[in-house]
Amino acid sequence: MKKLAYVIPMLAALAACDTPDGRLAATTAAGAVIGASVSGSNDKAKGAIIGGAAGLAAGTLINRQSNGNCTYQRNDGSTYVAACP
């Protein structure tokens, strides 16, 4: 239960991200934090990696819009919406 008390404020801070890149970074970081916190004492790194991968997948799905479009980022940092592959 003590671990959950650490995770909730971190998730609340990450939830403030409202750009597509911010959401993707937030879900990846949140997944890594949750994965590390719920894993056993011998495999924190493995839990963080698996949680981060799950967070990245969730962030990708969140960025996908309901009409079949995805948000992409150009090299200059600007974003645009186009059909998903």
Secondary structure, 3 states (H helix, E strand, C coil): CHHHHHHHHHHHHHCCCCCHHHHHHHHHHHHHHHHHHHCCCCCHHHHHHHHHHHHHHHHHHHHCCCCCEEEEECCCCCEEEEECC
